[in-house]
Amino acid sequence: MAVSKSYQDKVTIDIDTSEMTPAQIRLIKSLNHMLVHVLKAEEEGEFFDGSAEFMRMCAAIIQQSKFPDTWSSDSIPYADQALEFSVDVLQDFINSSNVVSYDN
């Protein structure tokens, strides 16, 4: 469970990692770092490369999640299907210019 607290120029997020592997924890830390990098990017190449790397890290998190391992099946590649579904939904949002905004 994640709890977020905002203090002026800093956001602190607590994540219960008790059931996560060291690799999953490293991915979360790397994803967080890349998120900040993309949000602060000032150059075009930095922005595009960082965005691509961020999305790649999101895909890695999905592939390394617990669900595909728990429900593994030779006939159902859950991680791949979840990624394909996510890309399809994202493409639909992009095509409809309806990217979700979480501002209040």
DSSP file with accessible surface (Angstrom, degrees, kcal/mol):
  #  RESIDUE AA STRUCTURE BP1 BP2  ACC     N-H-->O    O-->H-N    N-H-->O    O-->H-N    TCO  KAPPA ALPHA  PHI   PSI    X-CA   Y-CA   Z-CA
    1    1 A M              0   0  185      0, 0.0    15,-0.7     0, 0.0     2,-0.4   0.000 360.0 360.0 360.0 134.9    0.0    0.0    0.0
    2    2 A A  E     -A   15   0A  61     13,-0.2     2,-0.4    11,-0.1    13,-0.2  -0.843 360.0-168.4-105.3 136.1    1.4    3.4   -0.9
    3    3 A V  E     -A   14   0A  75     11,-1.3    11,-2.0    -2,-0.4     2,-0.4  -0.990   9.5-156.1-122.0 128.5    0.8    6.5    1.2
    4    4 A S  E     -A   13   0A  81     -2,-0.4     2,-0.4     9,-0.2     9,-0.2  -0.897  11.5-178.5-111.4 135.1    1.7    9.9   -0.2
    5    5 A K  E     -A   12   0A  93      7,-2.2     7,-2.6    -2,-0.4     2,-0.5  -0.995  12.8-152.3-128.4 136.6    2.5   13.0    1.7
    6    6 A S  E     +A   11   0A  87     -2,-0.4     2,-0.5     5,-0.2     5,-0.2  -0.938  13.5 178.7-114.5 126.0    3.3   16.3    0.1
    7    7 A Y  E >   -A   10   0A 142      3,-3.1     3,-2.0    -2,-0.5     2,-0.5  -0.895  57.2 -83.2-126.3  97.2    5.5   18.9    1.8
    8    8 A Q  T 3  S+     0   0  189     -2,-0.5    -1,-0.0     1,-0.3     0, 0.0  -0.141 121.2  10.6  44.1 -90.2    6.0   22.0   -0.3
    9    9 A D  T 3  S+     0   0  163     -2,-0.5     2,-0.4    -3,-0.1    -1,-0.3   0.201 123.5  65.6-101.7  15.6    8.8   20.9   -2.7
   10   10 A K  E <   -A    7   0A 141     -3,-2.0    -3,-3.1     2,-0.0     2,-0.5  -0.998  55.2-161.3-142.8 140.0    8.9   17.2   -1.8
   11   11 A V  E     -A    6   0A  87     -2,-0.4     2,-0.5    -5,-0.2    -5,-0.2  -0.985  12.8-161.1-118.5 127.2    6.5   14.2   -2.1
   12   12 A T  E     -A    5   0A  47     -7,-2.6    -7,-2.2    -2,-0.5     2,-0.5  -0.938   5.5-170.7-111.1 129.2    7.2   11.2    0.0
   13   13 A I  E     -A    4   0A  88     -2,-0.5     2,-0.5    -9,-0.2    -9,-0.2  -0.980   7.5-157.3-122.7 122.9    5.7    7.8   -0.9
   14   14 A D  E     -A    3   0A  85    -11,-2.0   -11,-1.3    -2,-0.5     2,-0.4  -0.877  12.6-173.8 -99.4 127.6    5.8    4.8    1.4
   15   15 A I  E     -A    2   0A  70     -2,-0.5     2,-0.8   -13,-0.2   -13,-0.2  -0.982  26.3-128.7-124.7 128.6    5.5    1.5   -0.3
   16   16 A D        +     0   0   97    -15,-0.7     3,-0.3    -2,-0.4   -14,-0.0  -0.645  31.6 172.9 -74.3 109.8    5.3   -1.8    1.5
   17   17 A T    >   +     0   0   55     -2,-0.8     3,-2.1     1,-0.2    -1,-0.2   0.242  40.9 113.8-103.3  13.4    8.0   -3.9   -0.1
   18   18 A S  T 3  S+     0   0   87      1,-0.3    -1,-0.2     3,-0.0    -2,-0.0   0.772  84.3  38.7 -60.2 -28.3    7.7   -6.9    2.2
   19   19 A E  T 3  S+     0   0  145     -3,-0.3     2,-0.3     2,-0.1    -1,-0.3   0.165 100.4  98.7-107.9  20.1    6.5   -9.2   -0.5
   20   20 A M  S <  S-     0   0   63     -3,-2.1    -3,-0.1     1,-0.0    45,-0.1  -0.769  70.3-121.6-108.3 153.4    8.7   -7.8   -3.3
   21   21 A T     >  -     0   0   68     -2,-0.3     4,-2.2     1,-0.1     5,-0.2  -0.443  31.0-108.6 -82.5 161.5   11.9   -9.1   -4.7
   22   22 A P  H  > S+     0   0   89      0, 0.0     4,-2.5     0, 0.0     5,-0.2   0.887 121.5  54.7 -56.6 -36.9   15.1   -7.0   -4.6
   23   23 A A  H  > S+     0   0   33      2,-0.2     4,-2.2     1,-0.2     5,-0.1   0.901 106.9  49.7 -65.1 -40.1   14.8   -6.6   -8.4
   24   24 A Q  H  > S+     0   0   31      2,-0.2     4,-2.1     1,-0.2    -1,-0.2   0.906 110.7  50.0 -64.9 -40.1   11.3   -5.3   -8.1
   25   25 A I  H  X S+     0   0   42     -4,-2.2     4,-2.3     2,-0.2    -2,-0.2   0.925 109.9  50.2 -65.2 -42.2   12.4   -2.8   -5.4
   26   26 A R  H  X S+     0   0  151     -4,-2.5     4,-2.7     1,-0.2    -1,-0.2   0.907 109.2  52.7 -62.0 -39.9   15.3   -1.6   -7.7
   27   27 A L  H  X S+     0   0   22     -4,-2.2     4,-2.9     2,-0.2    -1,-0.2   0.908 107.8  50.5 -62.3 -41.7   12.8   -1.2  -10.5
   28   28 A I  H  X S+     0   0   49     -4,-2.1     4,-2.4     2,-0.2    -2,-0.2   0.933 112.3  47.0 -62.2 -44.4   10.5    1.0   -8.4
   29   29 A K  H  X S+     0   0  144     -4,-2.3     4,-2.2     1,-0.2    -2,-0.2   0.925 114.4  46.8 -63.7 -42.9   13.5    3.2   -7.4
   30   30 A S  H  X S+     0   0   53     -4,-2.7     4,-2.7     2,-0.2    -2,-0.2   0.897 111.3  51.7 -65.7 -40.7   14.7    3.4  -11.0
   31   31 A L  H  X S+     0   0   34     -4,-2.9     4,-2.6     2,-0.2    -2,-0.2   0.923 109.7  49.8 -62.2 -43.0   11.2    4.2  -12.2
   32   32 A N  H  X S+     0   0   91     -4,-2.4     4,-2.0     2,-0.2    -2,-0.2   0.926 111.6  48.4 -61.4 -44.5   10.8    7.0   -9.6
   33   33 A H  H  X S+     0   0  132     -4,-2.2     4,-2.2     1,-0.2    -2,-0.2   0.926 112.8  47.7 -61.9 -44.4   14.2    8.5  -10.7
   34   34 A M  H  X S+     0   0   28     -4,-2.7     4,-2.8     2,-0.2     5,-0.2   0.878 107.1  57.2 -68.0 -34.6   13.3    8.3  -14.4
   35   35 A L  H  X S+     0   0   70     -4,-2.6     4,-2.5     2,-0.2    -1,-0.2   0.952 109.5  44.5 -58.9 -47.6    9.9    9.9  -13.7
   36   36 A V  H  X S+     0   0   63     -4,-2.0     4,-1.8     1,-0.2    -2,-0.2   0.916 111.9  54.0 -63.5 -41.2   11.6   12.9  -12.1
   37   37 A H  H  X S+     0   0   61     -4,-2.2     4,-0.7     1,-0.2    -2,-0.2   0.929 111.0  44.9 -59.4 -45.7   14.1   13.0  -14.9
   38   38 A V  H >< S+     0   0   21     -4,-2.8     3,-0.8     1,-0.2    -1,-0.2   0.919 111.7  52.2 -66.1 -42.4   11.3   13.2  -17.6
   39   39 A L  H 3< S+     0   0  133     -4,-2.5    -1,-0.2     1,-0.2    -2,-0.2   0.816 117.2  38.8 -65.1 -28.3    9.3   15.8  -15.7
   40   40 A K  H 3< S+     0   0  156     -4,-1.8    -1,-0.2    -5,-0.2    -2,-0.2   0.427  84.1 132.7-100.8  -0.2   12.4   18.0  -15.4
   41   41 A A    <<  +     0   0   23     -3,-0.8    -3,-0.1    -4,-0.7     3,-0.0  -0.223  28.7 179.7 -57.3 137.4   13.8   17.4  -18.9
   42   42 A E        +     0   0  181      1,-0.0     2,-0.3     0, 0.0    -1,-0.1   0.489  60.3  66.4-115.5 -10.8   14.8   20.6  -20.7
   43   43 A E  S  > S-     0   0  138      1,-0.1     4,-2.4     0, 0.0     5,-0.2  -0.892  78.7-127.2-116.5 148.5   16.2   19.2  -23.9
   44   44 A E  H  > S+     0   0  149     -2,-0.3     4,-2.8     1,-0.2     5,-0.3   0.920 108.9  46.5 -59.2 -49.4   14.2   17.3  -26.6
   45   45 A G  H  > S+     0   0   39      1,-0.2     4,-2.9     2,-0.2     5,-0.4   0.908 112.6  50.5 -61.5 -42.0   16.5   14.3  -26.7
   46   46 A E  H  > S+     0   0   66      2,-0.2     4,-2.1     1,-0.2    -1,-0.2   0.907 112.6  47.7 -61.8 -41.2   16.5   14.0  -23.0
   47   47 A F  H  X S+     0   0   94     -4,-2.4     4,-2.2     2,-0.2    -2,-0.2   0.944 116.6  41.2 -66.5 -49.0   12.7   14.2  -22.9
   48   48 A F  H  X S+     0   0  125     -4,-2.8     4,-2.3     2,-0.2     5,-0.2   0.933 118.0  45.4 -68.7 -45.8   12.1   11.6  -25.6
   49   49 A D  H  X S+     0   0  119     -4,-2.9     4,-2.4    -5,-0.3    -1,-0.2   0.916 115.0  48.8 -64.3 -41.3   14.8    9.2  -24.5
   50   50 A G  H  X S+     0   0    4     -4,-2.1     4,-2.6    -5,-0.4    -1,-0.2   0.893 110.2  51.4 -64.9 -39.4   13.7    9.5  -20.9
   51   51 A S  H  X S+     0   0   37     -4,-2.2     4,-2.3     2,-0.2    -2,-0.2   0.926 111.1  47.4 -63.3 -43.9   10.1    8.9  -21.8
   52   52 A A  H  X S+     0   0   65     -4,-2.3     4,-2.2     1,-0.2    -2,-0.2   0.913 113.1  48.5 -64.0 -42.4   11.0    5.8  -23.8
   53   53 A E  H  X S+     0   0   63     -4,-2.4     4,-2.5     2,-0.2    -2,-0.2   0.895 109.4  53.4 -65.5 -39.4   13.1    4.5  -20.9
   54   54 A F  H  X S+     0   0   47     -4,-2.6     4,-2.1     1,-0.2    -2,-0.2   0.939 110.5  46.2 -59.7 -46.2   10.3    5.2  -18.4
   55   55 A M  H  X S+     0   0   96     -4,-2.3     4,-2.2     2,-0.2    -1,-0.2   0.882 110.5  53.4 -66.0 -37.1    7.8    3.2  -20.5
   56   56 A R  H  X S+     0   0  132     -4,-2.2     4,-2.2     1,-0.2    -1,-0.2   0.919 108.7  50.0 -62.7 -40.7   10.3    0.4  -20.8
   57   57 A M  H  X S+     0   0   15     -4,-2.5     4,-2.3     2,-0.2    -2,-0.2   0.889 107.7  53.4 -65.7 -38.2   10.7    0.3  -17.0
   58   58 A C  H  X S+     0   0   37     -4,-2.1     4,-2.1     2,-0.2    -1,-0.2   0.920 109.1  49.6 -61.0 -42.1    6.9    0.2  -16.7
   59   59 A A  H  X S+     0   0   27     -4,-2.2     4,-2.6     1,-0.2    -2,-0.2   0.907 109.2  52.0 -63.0 -40.4    6.9   -2.8  -19.0
   60   60 A A  H  X S+     0   0   11     -4,-2.2     4,-2.0     1,-0.2    -1,-0.2   0.895 107.5  52.3 -63.9 -38.7    9.6   -4.5  -16.9
   61   61 A I  H  < S+     0   0   52     -4,-2.3     4,-0.3     2,-0.2    -1,-0.2   0.924 110.2  48.0 -63.7 -42.8    7.6   -3.9  -13.7
   62   62 A I  H >< S+     0   0   49     -4,-2.1     3,-1.2     1,-0.2    -2,-0.2   0.939 112.4  49.2 -62.7 -43.9    4.6   -5.6  -15.4
   63   63 A Q  H 3< S+     0   0   98     -4,-2.6    -1,-0.2     1,-0.3    -2,-0.2   0.824 114.4  45.2 -65.9 -30.7    6.7   -8.5  -16.5
   64   64 A Q  T 3< S+     0   0   80     -4,-2.0    -1,-0.3    -5,-0.2    -2,-0.2   0.287  88.4 120.6 -97.8  12.2    8.3   -9.0  -13.1
   65   65 A S  S <> S-     0   0   36     -3,-1.2     4,-0.7    -4,-0.3    14,-0.1  -0.218  72.7-115.4 -74.0 167.4    5.0   -8.7  -11.1
   66   66 A K  H  > S+     0   0  124      1,-0.2     4,-2.7     2,-0.1     3,-0.3   0.848 101.4  71.2 -71.5 -36.5    3.7  -11.5   -8.9
   67   67 A F  H  > S+     0   0  102      1,-0.2     4,-2.7     2,-0.2    -1,-0.2   0.906  96.2  48.1 -55.0 -51.9    0.5  -12.3  -10.9
   68   68 A P  H  4 S+     0   0   17      0, 0.0    -1,-0.2     0, 0.0    10,-0.2   0.885 115.7  46.2 -60.2 -34.3    2.2  -14.0  -13.9
   69   69 A D  H >< S+     0   0  120     -4,-0.7     3,-0.9    -3,-0.3    -2,-0.2   0.904 114.1  47.5 -71.6 -40.6    4.3  -16.1  -11.7
   70   70 A T  H 3< S+     0   0   81     -4,-2.7    -1,-0.2     1,-0.2    -3,-0.2   0.890 124.5  30.7 -66.9 -40.5    1.4  -17.0   -9.4
   71   71 A W  T 3< S+     0   0  154     -4,-2.7    -1,-0.2    -5,-0.2    -2,-0.2  -0.066  86.5 162.1-110.1  31.2   -0.9  -17.9  -12.2
   72   72 A S    <   +     0   0   91     -3,-0.9     2,-0.3     5,-0.1    -3,-0.1  -0.190   8.4 172.3 -58.3 142.7    1.7  -19.1  -14.7
   73   73 A S        -     0   0   47      3,-0.5     3,-0.4    -5,-0.1     5,-0.2  -0.979  38.7-136.0-151.1 138.6    0.4  -21.2  -17.6
   74   74 A D  S    S+     0   0  181     -2,-0.3    -1,-0.1     1,-0.2    -2,-0.0   0.803 109.6  45.8 -65.8 -25.0    2.1  -22.5  -20.7
   75   75 A S  S    S+     0   0   97      1,-0.2    -1,-0.2    -3,-0.1    -3,-0.0   0.637 110.4  53.6 -94.3 -14.6   -1.0  -21.5  -22.7
   76   76 A I        -     0   0   55     -3,-0.4     2,-1.7     4,-0.0    -3,-0.5  -0.893  60.8-164.3-127.2 104.4   -1.5  -18.0  -21.3
   77   77 A P     >  +     0   0   63      0, 0.0     4,-2.6     0, 0.0     5,-0.2  -0.591  16.2 179.8 -83.8  82.3    1.4  -15.5  -21.3
   78   78 A Y  H  > S+     0   0   72     -2,-1.7     4,-2.8     1,-0.2     5,-0.2   0.873  74.2  50.8 -56.3 -44.9   -0.2  -13.1  -18.7
   79   79 A A  H  > S+     0   0   15      1,-0.2     4,-2.2     2,-0.2    -1,-0.2   0.938 113.1  45.7 -61.8 -45.8    2.6  -10.6  -18.7
   80   80 A D  H  > S+     0   0   77      1,-0.2     4,-2.6     2,-0.2    -1,-0.2   0.914 114.0  48.9 -63.4 -41.4    2.7  -10.3  -22.4
   81   81 A Q  H  X S+     0   0   97     -4,-2.6     4,-2.6     1,-0.2    -2,-0.2   0.898 109.8  51.5 -66.3 -38.1   -1.0  -10.0  -22.7
   82   82 A A  H  X S+     0   0   40     -4,-2.8     4,-2.5    -5,-0.2    -1,-0.2   0.908 111.6  47.7 -64.3 -41.1   -1.1   -7.3  -20.0
   83   83 A L  H  X S+     0   0   30     -4,-2.2     4,-2.6    -5,-0.2    -2,-0.2   0.930 112.3  48.5 -65.5 -44.6    1.5   -5.3  -21.8
   84   84 A E  H  X S+     0   0  125     -4,-2.6     4,-2.3     2,-0.2    -2,-0.2   0.920 112.8  48.3 -61.3 -43.6   -0.4   -5.7  -25.1
   85   85 A F  H  X S+     0   0  140     -4,-2.6     4,-2.5     2,-0.2     5,-0.2   0.929 111.6  50.3 -61.2 -44.5   -3.6   -4.6  -23.5
   86   86 A S  H  X S+     0   0   52     -4,-2.5     4,-2.7     1,-0.2    -2,-0.2   0.910 110.7  48.5 -61.5 -43.6   -1.9   -1.6  -21.8
   87   87 A V  H  X S+     0   0   87     -4,-2.6     4,-2.9     2,-0.2    -1,-0.2   0.909 111.0  51.1 -64.7 -40.9   -0.4   -0.5  -25.1
   88   88 A D  H  X S+     0   0   98     -4,-2.3     4,-2.3    -5,-0.2    -2,-0.2   0.929 112.2  46.0 -61.2 -45.5   -3.8   -0.8  -26.9
   89   89 A V  H  X S+     0   0   48     -4,-2.5     4,-2.3     2,-0.2    -2,-0.2   0.928 113.5  49.4 -64.5 -43.8   -5.5    1.3  -24.2
   90   90 A L  H  X S+     0   0   68     -4,-2.7     4,-2.6     1,-0.2    -2,-0.2   0.925 110.2  50.9 -61.5 -43.0   -2.7    3.9  -24.3
   91   91 A Q  H  X S+     0   0   89     -4,-2.9     4,-2.9     1,-0.2    -1,-0.2   0.905 108.5  52.3 -62.4 -39.3   -3.0    4.0  -28.1
   92   92 A D  H  X S+     0   0  107     -4,-2.3     4,-1.8     2,-0.2    -1,-0.2   0.914 110.2  48.5 -61.9 -42.8   -6.7    4.5  -27.8
   93   93 A F  H  <>S+     0   0   68     -4,-2.3     5,-2.6     2,-0.2     4,-0.4   0.919 113.0  47.6 -63.2 -41.9   -6.2    7.4  -25.4
   94   94 A I  H ><5S+     0   0   86     -4,-2.6     3,-1.2     1,-0.2    -2,-0.2   0.936 111.8  49.6 -65.2 -45.8   -3.6    9.0  -27.7
   95   95 A N  H 3<5S+     0   0  112     -4,-2.9    -1,-0.2     1,-0.3    -2,-0.2   0.826 115.2  43.5 -64.6 -30.5   -5.8    8.6  -30.8
   96   96 A S  T 3<5S-     0   0   72     -4,-1.8    -1,-0.3    -5,-0.2    -2,-0.2   0.405 106.6-125.8 -94.7   4.7   -8.7   10.2  -29.0
   97   97 A S  T < 5S+     0   0  112     -3,-1.2    -3,-0.2    -4,-0.4    -4,-0.1   0.882  73.9 127.0  52.7  39.8   -6.6   13.0  -27.5
   98   98 A N      < +     0   0   97     -5,-2.6     2,-0.2    -6,-0.2    -4,-0.1  -0.277  27.8 163.6-123.0  44.3   -8.1   11.8  -24.2
   99   99 A V        -     0   0  101     -6,-0.2     2,-0.1    -5,-0.1    -9,-0.0  -0.459  48.1-103.1 -66.3 134.9   -5.0   11.2  -22.1
  100  100 A V        -     0   0   67     -2,-0.2     2,-0.4     2,-0.0    -1,-0.1  -0.342  33.0-159.8 -66.1 135.0   -6.1   11.1  -18.4
  101  101 A S        -     0   0   88      2,-0.1    -1,-0.0    -2,-0.1     0, 0.0  -0.971   9.4-168.9-115.7 130.8   -5.4   14.1  -16.2
  102  102 A Y        +     0   0  196     -2,-0.4     2,-0.1     2,-0.1    -1,-0.1   0.205  43.6 127.3-103.6  14.5   -5.4   13.7  -12.5
  103  103 A D              0   0  143      1,-0.1    -2,-0.1     0, 0.0     0, 0.0  -0.463 360.0 360.0 -70.2 142.9   -5.4   17.4  -11.6
  104  104 A N              0   0  213     -2,-0.1    -1,-0.1     0, 0.0    -2,-0.1  -0.501 360.0 360.0 -85.1 360.0   -8.1   18.4   -9.1
